[in-house]
């Protein structure tokens, strides 16, 4: 059960103001999937809030900024994020946008692994604290050269690093107190971490060579780099690392012809 409210207000200046919040799981609630086949785990109450604004969308330049935060698991799990964005239209033929998303997440009970036979009394259903930082930058360009010829470009670098700590296993999944639901898991050693870096882009040229008949040229590129261990977050360094990887390029051509009887 939860309570939710969201407000969207347009000001006389044609700016928009947004604010919202949610308070959930304040009644007796269980998650039967969190342990991946293990016992249903009791959930603690959680609260999240967010707010943002957008400038006048009639203008050539539009700015938006959103931010929010979340807290749960008796304050042991937290999250906050920032989402600024910028859009501009130089003419009816050209528009572009740039958006950034940065989040810092602490999940005190991230599922890690199950050891043993699922459902057996001796199975260890383990969780760990995950400290994760994620940053993505999304850009789009739309250009219409003529009514019959257009170009669309999408590009997004994405970086996420995480470190696990405080490895535990379920002790009493239904305990009213959060601290009583887990006990230390000493057989696993260091729970480790991860680092994932990715770049994705798509370029599409559309040409209507005859009324109702179109030709599409598509170029998709992908680069990835991941590792088992997290490290200190650095978007500049991580972006350099991912661009050092060999790209996976895909080229497509689509032809559509309109048969006019």
C-alpha positions as CSV (number, residue, x, y, z in Angstrom):
1,X,0.0,0.0,0.0
2,X,1.2,3.5,-0.7
3,X,0.3,7.2,-1.0
4,X,1.2,9.2,-4.0
5,X,0.8,12.8,-5.0
6,X,2.0,14.7,-8.1
7,X,1.5,18.4,-9.0
8,X,2.0,20.1,-12.3
9,X,1.6,23.9,-12.4
10,X,1.8,26.2,-15.4
11,X,2.9,29.7,-14.4
12,X,1.9,33.0,-16.2
13,X,5.3,33.0,-17.8
14,X,4.5,29.6,-19.5
15,X,7.1,27.9,-17.3
16,X,6.1,24.6,-15.7
17,X,6.7,23.6,-12.1
18,X,6.5,20.0,-11.1
19,X,6.6,18.3,-7.7
20,X,5.6,14.9,-6.3
21,X,6.2,12.4,-3.6
22,X,5.3,8.8,-2.6
23,X,5.2,6.9,0.7
24,X,4.8,3.2,0.3
25,X,5.0,-0.2,2.0
26,X,4.0,1.3,5.4
27,X,1.7,-1.7,6.0
28,X,2.8,-5.3,6.4
29,X,4.2,-6.1,2.9
30,X,6.3,-8.9,1.5
31,X,8.3,-9.4,-1.7
32,X,8.3,-13.0,-2.9
33,X,10.8,-12.4,-5.7
34,X,13.6,-10.5,-4.0
35,X,15.4,-13.7,-2.8
36,X,15.2,-15.3,-6.3
37,X,13.3,-18.4,-5.3
38,X,13.8,-18.0,-1.5
39,X,11.4,-17.0,1.2
40,X,9.2,-13.8,0.8
41,X,11.2,-11.0,2.3
42,X,9.4,-8.4,4.4
43,X,9.6,-4.8,3.1
44,X,10.2,-1.7,5.1
45,X,8.5,1.6,4.5
46,X,10.0,3.9,1.8
47,X,9.6,7.5,0.8
48,X,10.6,9.4,-2.3
49,X,10.2,13.0,-3.5
50,X,11.0,14.8,-6.7
51,X,10.7,18.2,-8.2
52,X,11.6,20.1,-11.4
53,X,10.9,22.9,-13.8
54,X,10.7,23.5,-17.5
55,X,11.0,26.9,-19.3
56,X,8.6,28.2,-21.9
57,X,8.4,25.6,-24.7
58,X,7.4,28.2,-27.2
59,X,10.9,29.7,-27.2
60,X,13.8,28.6,-29.4
61,X,15.7,27.4,-26.3
62,X,14.1,25.3,-23.6
63,X,15.7,24.3,-20.3
64,X,14.5,21.7,-17.8
65,X,15.8,20.5,-14.5
66,X,14.6,17.6,-12.3
67,X,15.9,16.1,-9.1
68,X,14.7,13.6,-6.6
69,X,15.6,11.3,-3.8
70,X,14.5,8.1,-2.1
71,X,15.0,6.5,1.3
72,X,14.0,3.0,2.5
73,X,15.0,0.0,4.5
74,X,14.9,2.0,7.8
75,X,17.2,4.6,6.2
76,X,19.9,2.1,5.2
77,X,19.0,2.4,1.5
78,X,19.1,5.8,-0.2
79,X,19.1,7.2,-3.7
80,X,19.2,10.6,-5.3
81,X,19.3,11.8,-8.9
82,X,19.7,14.8,-11.1
83,X,18.2,15.2,-14.6
84,X,19.0,18.5,-16.4
85,X,18.1,18.8,-20.1
86,X,18.4,21.4,-22.8
87,X,16.5,21.7,-26.1
88,X,16.8,24.2,-28.9
89,X,15.3,24.8,-32.3
90,X,17.3,27.0,-34.6
91,X,14.6,26.9,-37.3
92,X,11.7,24.7,-38.4
93,X,14.3,22.5,-40.1
94,X,16.8,22.0,-37.2
95,X,16.3,20.9,-33.6
96,X,18.6,19.3,-31.0
97,X,18.4,18.2,-27.4
98,X,20.9,17.2,-24.7
99,X,20.0,15.5,-21.5
100,X,22.1,14.3,-18.6
101,X,21.2,11.8,-15.9
102,X,23.3,11.3,-12.8
103,X,22.3,9.0,-9.9
104,X,23.9,7.8,-6.7
105,X,22.3,4.7,-5.3
106,X,22.8,2.8,-2.1
107,X,20.9,-0.5,-2.0
108,X,21.5,-2.1,1.4
109,X,19.9,-5.4,0.4
110,X,20.9,-6.0,-3.2
111,X,20.5,-9.7,-4.0
112,X,24.0,-11.3,-4.6
113,X,23.6,-15.0,-5.0
114,X,22.0,-18.2,-3.7
115,X,24.2,-21.1,-2.5
116,X,22.7,-24.6,-2.3
117,X,19.5,-26.1,-3.5
118,X,16.6,-23.6,-3.8
119,X,14.0,-24.4,-1.2
120,X,16.3,-26.5,1.0
121,X,16.8,-25.6,4.7
122,X,20.5,-25.3,4.2
123,X,20.4,-22.9,1.3
124,X,22.0,-19.5,1.8
125,X,20.1,-16.6,0.2
126,X,22.6,-13.8,0.2
127,X,22.4,-10.1,-0.1
128,X,25.0,-7.3,0.0
129,X,25.1,-3.5,0.2
130,X,25.6,-2.0,-3.2
131,X,27.0,1.5,-3.7
132,X,26.4,2.5,-7.3
133,X,27.0,5.6,-9.4
134,X,25.5,6.0,-12.9
135,X,25.9,8.8,-15.5
136,X,24.5,9.0,-19.0
137,X,24.4,11.7,-21.6
138,X,21.8,11.6,-24.3
139,X,21.9,13.8,-27.4
140,X,19.5,14.0,-30.4
141,X,19.7,15.9,-33.6
142,X,16.9,16.3,-36.2
143,X,17.6,18.0,-39.5
144,X,15.2,18.3,-42.4
145,X,17.1,19.5,-45.5
146,X,14.0,19.3,-47.7
147,X,10.5,17.9,-47.4
148,X,11.9,14.7,-48.9
149,X,15.3,14.4,-47.2
150,X,15.9,14.3,-43.4
151,X,18.6,13.3,-40.9
152,X,18.3,11.9,-37.3
153,X,21.2,11.3,-35.0
154,X,21.0,9.7,-31.5
155,X,24.1,9.2,-29.3
156,X,24.4,8.1,-25.6
157,X,27.5,7.3,-23.5
158,X,26.6,5.4,-20.3
159,X,28.8,4.6,-17.3
160,X,27.9,2.8,-14.2
161,X,30.2,1.5,-11.4
162,X,29.2,-0.4,-8.2
163,X,30.9,-1.9,-5.1
164,X,29.4,-4.6,-2.9
165,X,30.1,-4.8,0.8
166,X,28.5,-6.2,4.0
167,X,27.7,-9.6,2.6
168,X,24.7,-11.1,4.5
169,X,22.2,-13.9,4.3
170,X,18.5,-14.1,5.3
171,X,18.1,-14.9,8.9
172,X,14.4,-14.2,9.5
173,X,12.7,-13.0,6.3
174,X,9.5,-11.9,8.2
175,X,11.2,-10.1,11.2
176,X,9.5,-6.8,12.0
177,X,12.8,-5.1,12.6
178,X,15.0,-4.6,9.4
179,X,18.2,-5.4,11.3
180,X,16.8,-8.8,12.4
181,X,16.1,-10.1,8.8
182,X,19.8,-10.7,8.0
183,X,22.9,-12.2,9.5
184,X,26.6,-12.0,8.3
185,X,27.5,-14.4,5.5
186,X,31.1,-15.4,6.1
187,X,31.7,-18.1,3.5
188,X,31.8,-15.8,0.5
189,X,34.8,-13.6,1.1
190,X,34.8,-10.3,-0.8
191,X,31.5,-9.7,-2.6
192,X,33.4,-7.7,-5.3
193,X,31.9,-5.1,-7.6
194,X,31.4,-4.1,-11.3
195,X,32.1,-1.5,-13.9
196,X,30.1,-1.1,-17.1
197,X,30.8,1.4,-19.8
198,X,28.8,1.7,-23.0
199,X,28.3,4.0,-26.0
200,X,25.4,3.7,-28.4
201,X,24.6,5.8,-31.5
202,X,22.1,5.6,-34.4
203,X,22.2,7.7,-37.6
204,X,19.2,7.6,-39.9
205,X,18.9,9.2,-43.3
206,X,15.4,9.2,-44.9
207,X,14.9,10.1,-48.5
208,X,11.5,10.1,-50.1
209,X,12.7,9.6,-53.7
210,X,9.1,9.4,-55.0
211,X,5.8,10.4,-53.4
212,X,5.0,7.6,-50.9
213,X,8.3,5.7,-51.7
214,X,11.2,6.0,-49.2
215,X,14.8,4.9,-48.8
216,X,16.4,4.6,-45.4
217,X,20.1,4.5,-44.6
218,X,20.8,3.4,-41.0
219,X,24.2,3.3,-39.2
220,X,24.2,1.9,-35.7
221,X,27.4,1.8,-33.6
222,X,28.0,0.2,-30.2
223,X,31.0,0.0,-27.9
224,X,31.1,-1.8,-24.5
225,X,33.6,-2.4,-21.8
226,X,32.8,-4.1,-18.5
227,X,34.7,-5.7,-15.7
228,X,34.0,-7.7,-12.5
229,X,35.4,-5.0,-10.1
230,X,34.2,-1.5,-9.5
231,X,36.6,1.4,-9.3
232,X,36.5,5.0,-8.5
233,X,33.9,6.7,-10.7
234,X,35.3,9.1,-13.4
235,X,33.1,9.8,-16.4
236,X,36.0,11.4,-18.3
237,X,38.3,8.5,-17.8
238,X,35.6,5.9,-18.3
239,X,34.4,7.6,-21.5
240,X,38.0,7.5,-22.9
241,X,38.2,3.8,-22.0
242,X,35.0,2.9,-23.9
243,X,36.1,4.8,-27.0
244,X,39.3,2.9,-27.0
245,X,37.3,-0.3,-27.7
246,X,36.7,-1.6,-31.2
247,X,33.2,-0.5,-32.3
248,X,30.5,-2.8,-33.5
249,X,29.0,-1.2,-36.6
250,X,25.8,-2.2,-38.2
251,X,24.6,-0.8,-41.6
252,X,21.1,-1.2,-42.9
253,X,19.3,-0.1,-46.0
254,X,15.5,-0.2,-46.2
255,X,13.6,0.5,-49.4
256,X,9.9,1.1,-49.6
257,X,8.1,1.5,-52.9
258,X,4.5,2.6,-53.3
259,X,2.6,0.8,-56.0
260,X,-0.1,3.3,-57.2
261,X,-2.8,1.3,-59.0
